Structure formats: structure tokens, C-alpha cells
Amino acid sequence: MKRYTFELFADYFQIYLMDTETRDDTSEIWTDKALDLKLGLLPNTLAIGTFRNVDVPVEVDVYEQPPEIDLQQWDHASQGYFTITSGRCAVFGCTDYFPDAAFIELPPGKYTALSLARGLTSITEEWDDADDLYKVILWPSSVTDGSVNGYPENDYKALKYYGDI
């Protein structure tokens, strides 16, 4: 497992993971379902919805196979998919200057993405300090056909909603 740690400005309550050579139009990423899941998907882009509009801690973990995840440790969890074609993935806030983004190396291929958030009960006001953490766990996907980025629609889903805790 490889872990990457960032502090990102979650302007407009969102952060992105994006293939560096994509032409995805992110103006269409926040569908009603994406807003509900706090996870937007385009073929080569993930948008992670945050619960604060300030600098937030973000971790990206990359596994070679599906990891065991204890959802009891998380307040919110959603699953989706995207594809990396270039071998490089940018990690950034939506208003960050793309050439200044952090980059991680990912072998080209299709990935399952698990978006997790915890510490959400520590948030009193969106601009106040809190103990929230946003984590994206990626692993190679074996699913090859369907209607959401080439994956089955029912696999793009919430595993746990904040408020169900």
C-alpha cells in the first residue's frame, strides 16, 4: 500500500483526483446523485465532496487489491470508479492552478475508488478548525462494462451516509 498525504483547499466543498491528460468537463460532474453521495464521477476524474470550505487533510491510499475497510471508523463512505490512462493523477482543490497540483504515479488502468470521511461531528462551522479527514482508497478494478464510466450503475453508491451514525 502507498499512502499520499495532502492539505488541500476544498474551495466550494470539493477536491479532485484527475488523470493529468484528461479532457473531462468537470462542469457536469455534480449530478444530483453525486451531490447525494459526495462523490462525482467522470471517466478520468473523481470529485470528492467535503463538509468544509477550507484547507482539509486528505489521504490517498493505493492498494494492489481490494482492502479490508472497517466502515465503523468512518462517518461517510461512497464508492465509484475512474480510469487513469497517463500513469499520473493530479490531486487538487477545484480552484487550484492545475500545473501546481500534487501528482501521484498510478499505473494506467481502471480503478475502484472508495471515498471516506470521518471526524464530521467535530465540525461546528465550516471555517472553524475541526478534526475531519478525507481519504480516497484506490485499487485496480476488474469490472469492465456498465453505464457509469463503464461500470455497473449499482456499484456507484453510498456505503454509509453521514447522519446514519
FIKOLZA-1660 file (N, C-alpha, C; in steps of 0.1 Angstrom, whole numbers, plus 5000, padded with zeros to 4 digits):
% residues 165
   i   px   py   pz ch aa at
   1 5008 4988 5000  A  M  N
   1 5000 5000 5000  A  M CA
   1 5009 5012 5000  A  M  C
   2 5005 5022 4992  A  K  N
   2 5012 5035 4992  A  K CA
   2 5002 5045 4997  A  K  C
   3 5007 5054 5006  A  R  N
   3 4998 5065 5011  A  R CA
   3 5005 5078 5008  A  R  C
   4 4996 5087 5003  A  Y  N
   4 4999 5101 5000  A  Y CA
   4 4991 5110 5009  A  Y  C
   5 4997 5120 5015  A  T  N
   5 4991 5129 5024  A  T CA
   5 4991 5143 5019  A  T  C
   6 4980 5150 5020  A  F  N
   6 4979 5164 5014  A  F CA
   6 4971 5172 5024  A  F  C
   7 4973 5185 5023  A  E  N
   7 4964 5195 5029  A  E CA
   7 4960 5204 5017  A  E  C
   8 4947 5203 5014  A  L  N
   8 4942 5209 5002  A  L CA
   8 4930 5219 5005  A  L  C
   9 4930 5230 4997  A  F  N
   9 4919 5240 4999  A  F CA
   9 4907 5234 4992  A  F  C
  10 4897 5230 5000  A  A  N
  10 4884 5224 4995  A  A CA
  10 4874 5236 4991  A  A  C
  11 4879 5244 4982  A  D  N
  11 4870 5255 4978  A  D CA
  11 4857 5249 4972  A  D  C
  12 4846 5256 4975  A  Y  N
  12 4833 5251 4970  A  Y CA
  12 4831 5236 4975  A  Y  C
  13 4837 5233 4986  A  F  N
  13 4834 5220 4993  A  F CA
  13 4838 5208 4984  A  F  C
  14 4850 5209 4977  A  Q  N
  14 4853 5198 4968  A  Q CA
  14 4868 5197 4965  A  Q  C
  15 4873 5185 4963  A  I  N
  15 4886 5183 4958  A  I CA
  15 4886 5173 4947  A  I  C
  16 4897 5172 4939  A  Y  N
  16 4897 5164 4927  A  Y CA
  16 4909 5155 4926  A  Y  C
  17 4906 5143 4920  A  L  N
  17 4917 5134 4916  A  L CA
  17 4914 5133 4901  A  L  C
  18 4924 5136 4892  A  M  N
  18 4922 5136 4878  A  M CA
  18 4934 5132 4870  A  M  C
  19 4932 5123 4860  A  D  N
  19 4942 5119 4851  A  D CA
  19 4948 5132 4845  A  D  C
  20 4961 5133 4845  A  T  N
  20 4968 5145 4840  A  T CA
  20 4965 5148 4825  A  T  C
  21 4961 5138 4818  A  E  N
  21 4959 5140 4803  A  E CA
  21 4944 5140 4800  A  E  C
  22 4935 5141 4809  A  T  N
  22 4921 5140 4807  A  T CA
  22 4915 5153 4800  A  T  C
  23 4904 5151 4793  A  R  N
  23 4897 5163 4788  A  R CA
  23 4883 5163 4794  A  R  C
  24 4881 5157 4806  A  D  N
  24 4868 5157 4812  A  D CA
  24 4864 5171 4815  A  D  C
  25 4851 5173 4813  A  D  N
  25 4845 5186 4816  A  D CA
  25 4839 5186 4830  A  D  C
  26 4846 5191 4840  A  T  N
  26 4841 5190 4854  A  T CA
  26 4829 5198 4857  A  T  C
  27 4824 5207 4847  A  S  N
  27 4812 5215 4850  A  S CA
  27 4800 5206 4851  A  S  C
  28 4801 5193 4846  A  E  N
  28 4790 5184 4846  A  E CA
  28 4791 5173 4857  A  E  C
  29 4801 5174 4866  A  I  N
  29 4804 5163 4875  A  I CA
  29 4794 5162 4886  A  I  C
  30 4788 5173 4891  A  W  N
  30 4780 5173 4903  A  W CA
  30 4765 5171 4899  A  W  C
  31 4762 5159 4896  A  T  N
  31 4748 5155 4893  A  T CA
  31 4741 5154 4907  A  T  C
  32 4727 5152 4907  A  D  N
  32 4720 5150 4919  A  D CA
  32 4726 5138 4927  A  D  C
  33 4728 5127 4920  A  K  N
  33 4734 5115 4927  A  K CA
  33 4747 5118 4933  A  K  C
  34 4756 5125 4925  A  A  N
  34 4769 5129 4930  A  A CA
  34 4768 5137 4943  A  A  C
  35 4759 5147 4943  A  L  N
  35 4758 5156 4955  A  L CA
  35 4753 5147 4966  A  L  C
  36 4744 5138 4964  A  D  N
  36 4739 5129 4975  A  D CA
  36 4751 5120 4980  A  D  C
  37 4759 5115 4971  A  L  N
  37 4770 5106 4975  A  L CA
  37 4782 5113 4980  A  L  C
  38 4783 5126 4977  A  K  N
  38 4795 5134 4979  A  K CA
  38 4807 5128 4971  A  K  C
  39 4804 5123 4959  A  L  N
  39 4813 5117 4950  A  L CA
  39 4809 5119 4936  A  L  C
  40 4816 5127 4929  A  G  N
  40 4813 5129 4914  A  G CA
  40 4822 5121 4906  A  G  C
  41 4817 5116 4895  A  L  N
  41 4825 5107 4886  A  L CA
  41 4824 5112 4871  A  L  C
  42 4835 5112 4865  A  L  N
  42 4837 5113 4851  A  L CA
  42 4847 5102 4847  A  L  C
  43 4848 5100 4834  A  P  N
  43 4857 5088 4830  A  P CA
  43 4871 5088 4836  A  P  C
  44 4877 5100 4837  A  N  N
  44 4891 5101 4842  A  N CA
  44 4892 5110 4854  A  N  C
  45 4881 5113 4861  A  T  N
  45 4881 5123 4872  A  T CA
  45 4872 5118 4883  A  T  C
  46 4877 5120 4896  A  L  N
  46 4868 5119 4908  A  L CA
  46 4867 5133 4914  A  L  C
  47 4855 5136 4919  A  A  N
  47 4853 5148 4927  A  A CA
  47 4849 5144 4940  A  A  C
  48 4856 5148 4951  A  I  N
  48 4852 5144 4964  A  I CA
  48 4846 5155 4971  A  I  C
  49 4833 5154 4976  A  G  N
  49 4827 5164 4983  A  G CA
  49 4831 5164 4997  A  G  C
  50 4834 5176 5002  A  T  N
  50 4839 5178 5016  A  T CA
  50 4828 5185 5024  A  T  C
  51 4829 5185 5037  A  F  N
  51 4820 5191 5046  A  F CA
  51 4824 5205 5051  A  F  C
  52 4836 5209 5047  A  R  N
  52 4841 5222 5050  A  R CA
  52 4847 5229 5037  A  R  C
  53 4847 5242 5037  A  N  N
  53 4851 5250 5026  A  N CA
  53 4864 5257 5029  A  N  C
  54 4874 5250 5035  A  V  N
  54 4887 5255 5039  A  V CA
  54 4898 5244 5036  A  V  C
  55 4910 5247 5041  A  D  N
  55 4920 5236 5039  A  D CA
  55 4916 5224 5047  A  D  C
  56 4917 5212 5041  A  V  N
  56 4913 5200 5048  A  V CA
  56 4924 5189 5046  A  V  C
  57 4925 5180 5055  A  P  N
  57 4935 5169 5053  A  P CA
  57 4929 5159 5044  A  P  C
  58 4938 5154 5035  A  V  N
  58 4934 5144 5025  A  V CA
  58 4944 5133 5024  A  V  C
  59 4940 5121 5025  A  E  N
  59 4949 5110 5022  A  E CA
  59 4944 5102 5010  A  E  C
  60 4954 5097 5002  A  V  N
  60 4951 5088 4991  A  V CA
  60 4959 5076 4993  A  V  C
  61 4952 5065 4995  A  D  N
  61 4959 5052 4997  A  D CA
  61 4957 5044 4984  A  D  C
  62 4967 5038 4979  A  V  N
  62 4967 5030 4967  A  V CA
  62 4971 5015 4970  A  V  C
  63 4961 5006 4967  A  Y  N
  63 4963 4992 4970  A  Y CA
  63 4964 4984 4957  A  Y  C
  64 4970 4972 4958  A  E  N
  64 4971 4964 4946  A  E CA
  64 4958 4955 4945  A  E  C
  65 4951 4953 4956  A  Q  N
  65 4938 4946 4956  A  Q CA
  65 4929 4952 4966  A  Q  C
  66 4916 4948 4965  A  P  N
  66 4906 4954 4974  A  P CA
  66 4910 4952 4989  A  P  C
  67 4911 4963 4997  A  P  N
  67 4915 4962 5011  A  P CA
  67 4903 4959 5020  A  P  C
  68 4905 4955 5032  A  E  N
  68 4895 4953 5042  A  E CA
  68 4893 4967 5048  A  E  C
  69 4881 4972 5048  A  I  N
  69 4878 4985 5054  A  I CA
  69 4867 4984 5065  A  I  C
  70 4870 4989 5076  A  D  N
  70 4860 4989 5087  A  D CA
  70 4852 5002 5087  A  D  C
  71 4840 5002 5081  A  L  N
  71 4832 5014 5079  A  L CA
  71 4828 5020 5092  A  L  C
  72 4829 5012 5103  A  Q  N
  72 4826 5018 5117  A  Q CA
  72 4835 5030 5120  A  Q  C
  73 4846 5030 5114  A  Q  N
  73 4856 5041 5117  A  Q CA
  73 4853 5053 5109  A  Q  C
  74 4843 5053 5100  A  W  N
  74 4841 5064 5091  A  W CA
  74 4826 5069 5092  A  W  C
  75 4825 5082 5090  A  D  N
  75 4811 5088 5091  A  D CA
  75 4804 5087 5078  A  D  C
  76 4811 5088 5067  A  H  N
  76 4805 5088 5053  A  H CA
  76 4814 5079 5044  A  H  C
  77 4808 5071 5035  A  A  N
  77 4816 5063 5026  A  A CA
  77 4808 5061 5013  A  A  C
  78 4814 5064 5002  A  S  N
  78 4809 5062 4988  A  S CA
  78 4819 5055 4979  A  S  C
  79 4813 5048 4970  A  Q  N
  79 4822 5040 4961  A  Q CA
  79 4819 5044 4946  A  Q  C
  80 4829 5045 4938  A  G  N
  80 4828 5048 4924  A  G CA
  80 4840 5043 4917  A  G  C
  81 4842 5048 4904  A  Y  N
  81 4852 5043 4896  A  Y CA
  81 4857 5054 4887  A  Y  C
  82 4870 5052 4883  A  F  N
  82 4875 5061 4872  A  F CA
  82 4887 5054 4866  A  F  C
  83 4892 5060 4855  A  T  N
  83 4903 5054 4848  A  T CA
  83 4915 5063 4847  A  T  C
  84 4927 5058 4849  A  I  N
  84 4939 5065 4847  A  I CA
  84 4946 5060 4834  A  I  C
  85 4948 5069 4824  A  T  N
  85 4954 5065 4812  A  T CA
  85 4968 5069 4810  A  T  C
  86 4972 5080 4817  A  S  N
  86 4985 5086 4815  A  S CA
  86 4996 5080 4825  A  S  C
  87 4991 5074 4836  A  G  N
  87 5001 5070 4846  A  G CA
  87 5003 5080 4857  A  G  C
  88 4997 5092 4855  A  R  N
  88 4998 5103 4865  A  R CA
  88 4985 5108 4869  A  R  C
  89 4983 5111 4882  A  C  N
  89 4970 5116 4887  A  C CA
  89 4973 5128 4895  A  C  C
  90 4966 5139 4891  A  A  N
  90 4967 5152 4899  A  A CA
  90 4957 5151 4911  A  A  C
  91 4961 5157 4922  A  V  N
  91 4953 5158 4934  A  V CA
  91 4952 5173 4938  A  V  C
  92 4940 5179 4938  A  F  N
  92 4940 5193 4939  A  F CA
  92 4926 5198 4943  A  F  C
  93 4925 5210 4948  A  G  N
  93 4912 5217 4951  A  G CA
  93 4907 5223 4938  A  G  C
  94 4894 5225 4937  A  C  N
  94 4888 5228 4924  A  C CA
  94 4893 5242 4918  A  C  C
  95 4897 5251 4927  A  T  N
  95 4902 5264 4922  A  T CA
  95 4917 5265 4922  A  T  C
  96 4924 5254 4925  A  D  N
  96 4939 5254 4924  A  D CA
  96 4943 5255 4910  A  D  C
  97 4955 5261 4908  A  Y  N
  97 4961 5261 4895  A  Y CA
  97 4967 5248 4891  A  Y  C
  98 4962 5242 4881  A  F  N
  98 4965 5228 4878  A  F CA
  98 4980 5225 4877  A  F  C
  99 4988 5233 4870  A  P  N
  99 5002 5230 4870  A  P CA
  99 5009 5229 4883  A  P  C
 100 5003 5235 4894  A  D  N
 100 5009 5235 4907  A  D CA
 100 5003 5224 4916  A  D  C
 101 4994 5215 4910  A  A  N
 101 4988 5204 4917  A  A CA
 101 4999 5194 4922  A  A  C
 102 4995 5187 4932  A  A  N
 102 5003 5175 4936  A  A CA
 102 5000 5164 4926  A  A  C
 103 5010 5155 4923  A  F  N
 103 5008 5144 4914  A  F CA
 103 5012 5131 4920  A  F  C
 104 5005 5121 4917  A  I  N
 104 5009 5108 4922  A  I CA
 104 5010 5099 4910  A  I  C
 105 5019 5089 4910  A  E  N
 105 5020 5079 4899  A  E CA
 105 5010 5068 4902  A  E  C
 106 5003 5065 4891  A  L  N
 106 4993 5053 4892  A  L CA
 106 4995 5046 4879  A  L  C
 107 4997 5033 4879  A  P  N
 107 4997 5025 4867  A  P CA
 107 4984 5027 4859  A  P  C
 108 4985 5029 4846  A  P  N
 108 4973 5031 4838  A  P CA
 108 4964 5019 4840  A  P  C
 109 4951 5022 4841  A  G  N
 109 4941 5012 4842  A  G CA
 109 4928 5018 4849  A  G  C
 110 4919 5009 4851  A  K  N
 110 4906 5012 4857  A  K CA
 110 4907 5010 4872  A  K  C
 111 4902 5019 4880  A  Y  N
 111 4903 5018 4895  A  Y CA
 111 4889 5019 4901  A  Y  C
 112 4888 5011 4912  A  T  N
 112 4877 5013 4921  A  T CA
 112 4881 5024 4931  A  T  C
 113 4872 5033 4935  A  A  N
 113 4876 5044 4944  A  A CA
 113 4866 5044 4956  A  A  C
 114 4871 5043 4968  A  L  N
 114 4863 5044 4980  A  L CA
 114 4866 5058 4986  A  L  C
 115 4856 5066 4987  A  S  N
 115 4857 5080 4993  A  S CA
 115 4852 5079 5007  A  S  C
 116 4860 5082 5017  A  L  N
 116 4857 5081 5031  A  L CA
 116 4859 5095 5038  A  L  C
 117 4850 5097 5048  A  A  N
 117 4852 5109 5056  A  A CA
 117 4849 5106 5071  A  A  C
 118 4857 5112 5080  A  R  N
 118 4854 5110 5094  A  R CA
 118 4858 5122 5102  A  R  C
 119 4854 5122 5114  A  G  N
 119 4856 5134 5122  A  G CA
 119 4845 5145 5119  A  G  C
 120 4835 5141 5113  A  L  N
 120 4825 5151 5108  A  L CA
 120 4817 5158 5120  A  L  C
 121 4816 5150 5131  A  T  N
 121 4809 5156 5143  A  T CA
 121 4817 5167 5149  A  T  C
 122 4830 5168 5146  A  S  N
 122 4838 5179 5152  A  S CA
 122 4836 5192 5145  A  S  C
 123 4829 5192 5134  A  I  N
 123 4827 5204 5126  A  I CA
 123 4815 5212 5132  A  I  C
 124 4818 5224 5137  A  T  N
 124 4808 5233 5142  A  T CA
 124 4804 5244 5132  A  T  C
 125 4814 5249 5126  A  E  N
 125 4812 5259 5115  A  E CA
 125 4822 5255 5104  A  E  C
 126 4818 5257 5092  A  E  N
 126 4826 5253 5081  A  E CA
 126 4840 5259 5081  A  E  C
 127 4842 5270 5087  A  W  N
 127 4855 5277 5086  A  W CA
 127 4863 5275 5099  A  W  C
 128 4857 5269 5110  A  D  N
 128 4864 5267 5122  A  D CA
 128 4873 5254 5121  A  D  C
 129 4883 5253 5129  A  D  N
 129 4891 5241 5130  A  D CA
 129 4883 5229 5134  A  D  C
 130 4886 5218 5128  A  A  N
 130 4879 5206 5131  A  A CA
 130 4888 5194 5129  A  A  C
 131 4884 5182 5133  A  D  N
 131 4892 5170 5132  A  D CA
 131 4887 5161 5120  A  D  C
 132 4882 5167 5110  A  D  N
 132 4877 5159 5098  A  D CA
 132 4889 5154 5090  A  D  C
 133 4887 5143 5084  A  L  N
 133 4897 5137 5075  A  L CA
 133 4890 5131 5063  A  L  C
 134 4896 5133 5051  A  Y  N
 134 4890 5128 5039  A  Y CA
 134 4901 5118 5033  A  Y  C
 135 4896 5106 5030  A  K  N
 135 4905 5096 5025  A  K CA
 135 4899 5090 5012  A  K  C
 136 4907 5088 5002  A  V  N
 136 4903 5081 4990  A  V CA
 136 4912 5069 4989  A  V  C
 137 4906 5057 4988  A  I  N
 137 4913 5044 4987  A  I CA
 137 4910 5039 4972  A  I  C
 138 4921 5037 4965  A  L  N
 138 4921 5032 4951  A  L CA
 138 4927 5018 4950  A  L  C
 139 4921 5010 4942  A  W  N
 139 4927 4997 4938  A  W CA
 139 4922 4994 4924  A  W  C
 140 4930 4986 4917  A  P  N
 140 4926 4982 4903  A  P CA
 140 4913 4975 4903  A  P  C
 141 4905 4978 4893  A  S  N
 141 4891 4973 4892  A  S CA
 141 4891 4962 4881  A  S  C
 142 4883 4951 4883  A  S  N
 142 4882 4941 4874  A  S CA
 142 4869 4942 4866  A  S  C
 143 4860 4951 4870  A  V  N
 143 4847 4953 4863  A  V CA
 143 4850 4960 4850  A  V  C
 144 4843 4956 4839  A  T  N
 144 4847 4961 4826  A  T CA
 144 4835 4967 4818  A  T  C
 145 4823 4965 4822  A  D  N
 145 4812 4971 4814  A  D CA
 145 4801 4976 4823  A  D  C
 146 4793 4986 4818  A  G  N
 146 4782 4992 4826  A  G CA
 146 4779 5006 4821  A  G  C
 147 4771 5013 4829  A  S  N
 147 4766 5026 4825  A  S CA
 147 4773 5038 4832  A  S  C
 148 4781 5036 4842  A  V  N
 148 4787 5047 4849  A  V CA
 148 4802 5046 4847  A  V  C
 149 4808 5053 4838  A  N  N
 149 4822 5052 4835  A  N CA
 149 4826 5038 4831  A  N  C
 150 4817 5031 4825  A  G  N
 150 4820 5017 4821  A  G CA
 150 4818 5007 4832  A  G  C
 151 4811 5011 4843  A  Y  N
 151 4809 5002 4854  A  Y CA
 151 4794 5001 4857  A  Y  C
 152 4790 4990 4864  A  P  N
 152 4776 4989 4867  A  P CA
 152 4770 5000 4875  A  P  C
 153 4759 5006 4872  A  E  N
 153 4753 5017 4879  A  E CA
 153 4751 5014 4894  A  E  C
 154 4748 5002 4898  A  N  N
 154 4745 4999 4912  A  N CA
 154 4758 4998 4920  A  N  C
 155 4770 4998 4913  A  D  N
 155 4783 4998 4921  A  D CA
 155 4787 5013 4924  A  D  C
 156 4780 5023 4918  A  Y  N
 156 4783 5037 4922  A  Y CA
 156 4773 5040 4932  A  Y  C
 157 4777 5040 4945  A  K  N
 157 4768 5041 4956  A  K CA
 157 4774 5046 4969  A  K  C
 158 4765 5049 4978  A  A  N
 158 4769 5052 4992  A  A CA
 158 4770 5039 5000  A  A  C
 159 4780 5037 5007  A  L  N
 159 4781 5026 5016  A  L CA
 159 4777 5030 5030  A  L  C
 160 4778 5043 5033  A  K  N
 160 4774 5048 5046  A  K CA
 160 4772 5063 5045  A  K  C
 161 4760 5068 5049  A  Y  N
 161 4757 5082 5049  A  Y CA
 161 4760 5089 5062  A  Y  C
 162 4766 5101 5062  A  Y  N
 162 4767 5108 5074  A  Y CA
 162 4753 5112 5079  A  Y  C
 163 4751 5109 5091  A  G  N
 163 4738 5110 5097  A  G CA
 163 4732 5097 5101  A  G  C
 164 4738 5086 5095  A  D  N
 164 4734 5072 5098  A  D CA
 164 4742 5067 5109  A  D  C
 165 4751 5076 5115  A  I  N
 165 4760 5071 5126  A  I CA
 165 4753 5071 5139  A  I  C
% end
